[in-house]
Amino acid sequence: MPPGEVRWGEATTDEMCIGFIGVTKKGQDLTRAGEKDDLMDIFKAQIDDYLNKRDEAIKKQAKSAK
């Protein structure tokens, strides 16, 4: 079967997957009142760090190509 657009619906015959990943930090208990869920902040900081390092590497590569 060639690739094609797949749409959500009960009548579809194509395979679909809905994925969910639950993550908590070691020792984190989100069932306790007042426990801060800062995992998205951590992920954002990691992404920002990666993007900064990538941009620096691209600039360094551009300078060395001159």
N, CA, C and O atoms as a printed pandas DataFrame, in Angstrom:
     atom_number atom_name residue_name chain_id  residue_number  x_coord  y_coord  z_coord
0              1         N          MET        A               1    0.844   -1.173    0.000
1              2        CA          MET        A               1    0.000    0.000    0.000
2              3         C          MET        A               1    0.896    1.246    0.000
3              4         O          MET        A               1    1.801    1.348    0.828
4              5         N          PRO        A               2    0.659    2.186   -0.909
5              6        CA          PRO        A               2    1.478    3.401   -0.965
6              7         C          PRO        A               2    1.164    4.319    0.220
7              8         O          PRO        A               2    0.086    4.232    0.809
8              9         N          PRO        A               3    2.114    5.202    0.566
9             10        CA          PRO        A               3    1.858    6.144    1.658
10            11         C          PRO        A               3    0.657    7.020    1.348
11            12         O          PRO        A               3    0.414    7.355    0.188
12            13         N          GLY        A               4   -0.085    7.389    2.362
13            14        CA          GLY        A               4   -1.243    8.250    2.177
14            15         C          GLY        A               4   -1.625    8.933    3.473
15            16         O          GLY        A               4   -1.114    8.593    4.541
16            17         N          GLU        A               5   -2.520    9.890    3.377
17            18        CA          GLU        A               5   -2.975   10.623    4.553
18            19         C          GLU        A               5   -3.847    9.711    5.410
19            20         O          GLU        A               5   -4.704    8.989    4.900
20            21         N          VAL        A               6   -3.616    9.756    6.705
21            22        CA          VAL        A               6   -4.405    8.959    7.640
22            23         C          VAL        A               6   -5.180    9.914    8.522
23            24         O          VAL        A               6   -4.609   10.849    9.084
24            25         N          ARG        A               7   -6.457    9.690    8.647
25            26        CA          ARG        A               7   -7.314   10.551    9.460
26            27         C          ARG        A               7   -7.906    9.762   10.608
27            28         O          ARG        A               7   -8.060    8.543   10.534
28            29         N          TRP        A               8   -8.239   10.481   11.677
29            30        CA          TRP        A               8   -8.832    9.858   12.848
30            31         C          TRP        A               8  -10.290    9.537   12.567
31            32         O          TRP        A               8  -11.001   10.318   11.935
32            33         N          GLY        A               9  -10.719    8.391   13.039
33            34        CA          GLY        A               9  -12.133    8.059   12.916
34            35         C          GLY        A               9  -12.373    6.593   13.149
35            36         O          GLY        A               9  -11.468    5.775   12.983
36            37         N          GLU        A              10  -13.589    6.250   13.535
37            38        CA          GLU        A              10  -13.933    4.856   13.809
38            39         C          GLU        A              10  -13.901    3.996   12.561
39            40         O          GLU        A              10  -13.641    2.796   12.647
40            41         N          ALA        A              11  -14.161    4.583   11.407
41            42        CA          ALA        A              11  -14.278    3.783   10.188
42            43         C          ALA        A              11  -12.944    3.568    9.475
43            44         O          ALA        A              11  -12.918    2.937    8.418
44            45         N          THR        A              12  -11.854    4.064   10.013
45            46        CA          THR        A              12  -10.582    3.940    9.330
46            47         C          THR        A              12  -10.073    2.502    9.362
47            48         O          THR        A              12  -10.340    1.764   10.310
48            49         N          THR        A              13   -9.349    2.114    8.334
49            50        CA          THR        A              13   -8.742    0.785    8.297
50            51         C          THR        A              13   -7.224    0.890    8.404
51            52         O          THR        A              13   -6.527   -0.125    8.382
52            53         N          ASP        A              14   -6.710    2.114    8.521
53            54        CA          ASP        A              14   -5.266    2.321    8.654
54            55         C          ASP        A              14   -4.857    2.223   10.117
55            56         O          ASP        A              14   -5.657    2.479   11.017
56            57         N          GLU        A              15   -3.602    1.849   10.342
57            58        CA          GLU        A              15   -3.077    1.747   11.699
58            59         C          GLU        A              15   -2.803    3.137   12.259
59            60         O          GLU        A              15   -2.320    4.016   11.546
60            61         N          MET        A              16   -3.110    3.331   13.525
61            62        CA          MET        A              16   -2.838    4.589   14.203
62            63         C          MET        A              16   -2.294    4.288   15.593
63            64         O          MET        A              16   -2.467    3.189   16.121
64            65         N          CYS        A              17   -1.642    5.275   16.169
65            66        CA          CYS        A              17   -1.131    5.127   17.527
66            67         C          CYS        A              17   -1.279    6.455   18.254
67            68         O          CYS        A              17   -0.934    7.510   17.722
68            69         N          ILE        A              18   -1.786    6.391   19.450
69            70        CA          ILE        A              18   -1.805    7.559   20.320
70            71         C          ILE        A              18   -0.882    7.209   21.473
71            72         O          ILE        A              18   -1.160    6.290   22.243
72            73         N          GLY        A              19    0.210    7.938   21.590
73            74        CA          GLY        A              19    1.191    7.622   22.613
74            75         C          GLY        A              19    1.124    8.582   23.782
75            76         O          GLY        A              19    0.768    9.749   23.615
76            77         N          PHE        A              20    1.464    8.099   24.958
77            78        CA          PHE        A              20    1.544    8.913   26.164
78            79         C          PHE        A              20    2.727    8.432   26.974
79            80         O          PHE        A              20    2.897    7.233   27.192
80            81         N          ILE        A              21    3.538    9.367   27.416
81            82        CA          ILE        A              21    4.669    9.039   28.275
82            83         C          ILE        A              21    4.530    9.868   29.545
83            84         O          ILE        A              21    4.469   11.097   29.489
84            85         N          GLY        A              22    4.480    9.199   30.677
85            86        CA          GLY        A              22    4.423    9.883   31.964
86            87         C          GLY        A              22    5.804    9.868   32.595
87            88         O          GLY        A              22    6.436    8.815   32.684
88            89         N          VAL        A              23    6.275   11.028   33.035
89            90        CA          VAL        A              23    7.622   11.132   33.592
90            91         C          VAL        A              23    7.555   11.913   34.899
91            92         O          VAL        A              23    6.866   12.928   34.998
92            93         N          THR        A              24    8.277   11.426   35.892
93            94        CA          THR        A              24    8.476   12.183   37.122
94            95         C          THR        A              24    9.948   12.144   37.475
95            96         O          THR        A              24   10.682   11.253   37.048
96            97         N          LYS        A              25   10.369   13.118   38.258
97            98        CA          LYS        A              25   11.751   13.141   38.712
98            99         C          LYS        A              25   11.907   12.155   39.860
99           100         O          LYS        A              25   10.938   11.833   40.547
100          101         N          LYS        A              26   13.116   11.684   40.060
101          102        CA          LYS        A              26   13.405   10.769   41.162
102          103         C          LYS        A              26   13.024   11.446   42.485
103          104         O          LYS        A              26   13.450   12.566   42.766
104          105         N          GLY        A              27   12.234   10.764   43.271
105          106        CA          GLY        A              27   11.818   11.285   44.557
106          107         C          GLY        A              27   10.632   12.231   44.506
107          108         O          GLY        A              27   10.162   12.676   45.553
108          109         N          GLN        A              28   10.139   12.547   43.327
109          110        CA          GLN        A              28    9.018   13.480   43.195
110          111         C          GLN        A              28    7.705   12.755   43.480
111          112         O          GLN        A              28    7.485   11.650   42.983
112          113         N          ASP        A              29    6.843   13.367   44.272
113          114        CA          ASP        A              29    5.543   12.797   44.603
114          115         C          ASP        A              29    4.481   13.851   44.330
115          116         O          ASP        A              29    4.229   14.716   45.168
116          117         N          LEU        A              30    3.868   13.780   43.177
117          118        CA          LEU        A              30    2.886   14.785   42.779
118          119         C          LEU        A              30    1.544   14.597   43.489
119          120         O          LEU        A              30    0.623   15.391   43.295
120          121         N          THR        A              31    1.430   13.548   44.311
121          122        CA          THR        A              31    0.199   13.375   45.075
122          123         C          THR        A              31    0.218   14.208   46.355
123          124         O          THR        A              31   -0.821   14.371   46.993
124          125         N          ARG        A              32    1.385   14.742   46.743
125          126        CA          ARG        A              32    1.483   15.604   47.931
126          127         C          ARG        A              32    1.049   17.022   47.569
127          128         O          ARG        A              32    1.428   17.565   46.531
128          129         N          ALA        A              33    0.267   17.588   48.431
129          130        CA          ALA        A              33   -0.182   18.968   48.196
130          131         C          ALA        A              33    1.021   19.905   48.176
131          132         O          ALA        A              33    1.915   19.801   49.016
132          133         N          GLY        A              34    1.032   20.809   47.221
133          134        CA          GLY        A              34    2.096   21.802   47.137
134          135         C          GLY        A              34    3.345   21.348   46.395
135          136         O          GLY        A              34    4.263   22.144   46.200
136          137         N          GLU        A              35    3.401   20.090   45.978
137          138        CA          GLU        A              35    4.570   19.592   45.232
138          139         C          GLU        A              35    4.592   20.275   43.870
139          140         O          GLU        A              35    3.605   20.246   43.135
140          141         N          LYS        A              36    5.716   20.883   43.543
141          142        CA          LYS        A              36    5.825   21.635   42.287
142          143         C          LYS        A              36    6.144   20.689   41.123
143          144         O          LYS        A              36    7.053   19.863   41.203
144          145         N          ASP        A              37    5.383   20.833   40.056
145          146        CA          ASP        A              37    5.637   20.065   38.836
146          147         C          ASP        A              37    6.444   20.956   37.895
147          148         O          ASP        A              37    5.879   21.676   37.071
148          149         N          ASP        A              38    7.777   20.901   38.024
149          150        CA          ASP        A              38    8.644   21.771   37.233
150          151         C          ASP        A              38    9.352   21.027   36.102
151          152         O          ASP        A              38   10.353   21.509   35.573
152          153         N          LEU        A              39    8.842   19.873   35.737
153          154        CA          LEU        A              39    9.490   19.078   34.705
154          155         C          LEU        A              39    9.531   19.812   33.363
155          156         O          LEU        A              39   10.527   19.728   32.644
156          157         N          MET        A              40    8.466   20.525   33.023
157          158        CA          MET        A              40    8.469   21.273   31.756
158          159         C          MET        A              40    9.513   22.382   31.787
159          160         O          MET        A              40   10.120   22.681   30.758
160          161         N          ASP        A              41    9.734   22.994   32.942
161          162        CA          ASP        A              41   10.784   24.010   33.069
162          163         C          ASP        A              41   12.158   23.389   32.827
163          164         O          ASP        A              41   13.012   23.986   32.172
164          165         N          ILE        A              42   12.361   22.188   33.359
165          166        CA          ILE        A              42   13.635   21.487   33.166
166          167         C          ILE        A              42   13.824   21.143   31.694
167          168         O          ILE        A              42   14.902   21.353   31.137
168          169         N          PHE        A              43   12.775   20.614   31.065
169          170        CA          PHE        A              43   12.871   20.279   29.635
170          171         C          PHE        A              43   13.157   21.523   28.805
171          172         O          PHE        A              43   13.982   21.485   27.891
172          173         N          LYS        A              44   12.472   22.641   29.122
173          174        CA          LYS        A              44   12.686   23.875   28.358
174          175         C          LYS        A              44   14.125   24.356   28.514
175          176         O          LYS        A              44   14.739   24.793   27.541
176          177         N          ALA        A              45   14.668   24.280   29.727
177          178        CA          ALA        A              45   16.049   24.702   29.966
178          179         C          ALA        A              45   17.017   23.820   29.170
179          180         O          ALA        A              45   18.003   24.314   28.625
180          181         N          GLN        A              46   16.736   22.524   29.104
181          182        CA          GLN        A              46   17.591   21.622   28.333
182          183         C          GLN        A              46   17.522   21.942   26.837
183          184         O          GLN        A              46   18.543   21.924   26.149
184          185         N          ILE        A              47   16.334   22.230   26.342
185          186        CA          ILE        A              47   16.174   22.579   24.925
186          187         C          ILE        A              47   16.889   23.888   24.625
187          188         O          ILE        A              47   17.594   23.997   23.621
188          189         N          ASP        A              48   16.711   24.888   25.495
189          190        CA          ASP        A              48   17.381   26.181   25.304
190          191         C          ASP        A              48   18.896   26.005   25.286
191          192         O          ASP        A              48   19.584   26.606   24.461
192          193         N          ASP        A              49   19.415   25.183   26.194
193          194        CA          ASP        A              49   20.852   24.918   26.254
194          195         C          ASP        A              49   21.331   24.260   24.962
195          196         O          ASP        A              49   22.363   24.638   24.408
196          197         N          TYR        A              50   20.575   23.277   24.489
197          198        CA          TYR        A              50   20.926   22.602   23.233
198          199         C          TYR        A              50   20.934   23.592   22.073
199          200         O          TYR        A              50   21.867   23.606   21.270
200          201         N          LEU        A              51   19.895   24.418   21.986
201          202        CA          LEU        A              51   19.808   25.373   20.874
202          203         C          LEU        A              51   20.947   26.377   20.915
203          204         O          LEU        A              51   21.496   26.727   19.870
204          205         N          ASN        A              52   21.313   26.846   22.101
205          206        CA          ASN        A              52   22.441   27.781   22.228
206          207         C          ASN        A              52   23.748   27.134   21.777
207          208         O          ASN        A              52   24.523   27.744   21.041
208          209         N          LYS        A              53   23.993   25.901   22.217
209          210        CA          LYS        A              53   25.205   25.195   21.815
210          211         C          LYS        A              53   25.221   24.935   20.314
211          212         O          LYS        A              53   26.265   25.048   19.671
212          213         N          ARG        A              54   24.066   24.586   19.758
213          214        CA          ARG        A              54   23.978   24.355   18.316
214          215         C          ARG        A              54   24.281   25.626   17.542
215          216         O          ARG        A              54   25.022   25.600   16.559
216          217         N          ASP        A              55   23.702   26.751   17.989
217          218        CA          ASP        A              55   23.929   28.023   17.309
218          219         C          ASP        A              55   25.395   28.443   17.387
219          220         O          ASP        A              55   25.953   28.957   16.418
220          221         N          GLU        A              56   26.014   28.219   18.547
221          222        CA          GLU        A              56   27.439   28.542   18.694
222          223         C          GLU        A              56   28.289   27.689   17.756
223          224         O          GLU        A              56   29.238   28.187   17.150
224          225         N          ALA        A              57   27.954   26.417   17.638
225          226        CA          ALA        A              57   28.701   25.522   16.749
226          227         C          ALA        A              57   28.539   25.938   15.294
227          228         O          ALA        A              57   29.494   25.873   14.520
228          229         N          ILE        A              58   27.339   26.365   14.917
229          230        CA          ILE        A              58   27.104   26.815   13.538
230          231         C          ILE        A              58   27.912   28.075   13.253
231          232         O          ILE        A              58   28.509   28.198   12.184
232          233         N          LYS        A              59   27.935   29.019   14.209
233          234        CA          LYS        A              59   28.706   30.246   14.025
234          235         C          LYS        A              59   30.191   29.933   13.919
235          236         O          LYS        A              59   30.893   30.498   13.079
236          237         N          LYS        A              60   30.667   29.035   14.771
237          238        CA          LYS        A              60   32.083   28.656   14.746
238          239         C          LYS        A              60   32.441   27.988   13.421
239          240         O          LYS        A              60   33.507   28.236   12.859
240          241         N          GLN        A              61   31.559   27.156   12.937
241          242        CA          GLN        A              61   31.785   26.472   11.658
242          243         C          GLN        A              61   31.800   27.489   10.509
243          244         O          GLN        A              61   32.617   27.382    9.594
244          245         N          ALA        A              62   30.900   28.469   10.559
245          246        CA          ALA        A              62   30.850   29.497    9.524
246          247         C          ALA        A              62   32.132   30.337    9.521
247          248         O          ALA        A              62   32.651   30.681    8.459
248          249         N          LYS        A              63   32.641   30.665   10.721
249          250        CA          LYS        A              63   33.877   31.445   10.812
250          251         C          LYS        A              63   35.069   30.665   10.259
251          252         O          LYS        A              63   35.924   31.227    9.574
252          253         N          SER        A              64   35.119   29.373   10.560
253          254        CA          SER        A              64   36.254   28.574   10.102
254          255         C          SER        A              64   36.189   28.295    8.603
255          256         O          SER        A              64   37.205   27.957    7.996
256          257         N          ALA        A              65   35.011   28.433    7.998
257          258        CA          ALA        A              65   34.860   28.211    6.559
258          259         C          ALA        A              65   35.353   29.407    5.758
259          260         O          ALA        A              65   35.589   29.289    4.556
260          261         N          LYS        A              66   35.513   30.568    6.412
261          262        CA          LYS        A              66   35.945   31.791    5.700
262          263         C          LYS        A              66   37.415   31.786    5.427
263          264         O          LYS        A              66   37.937   32.734    4.840
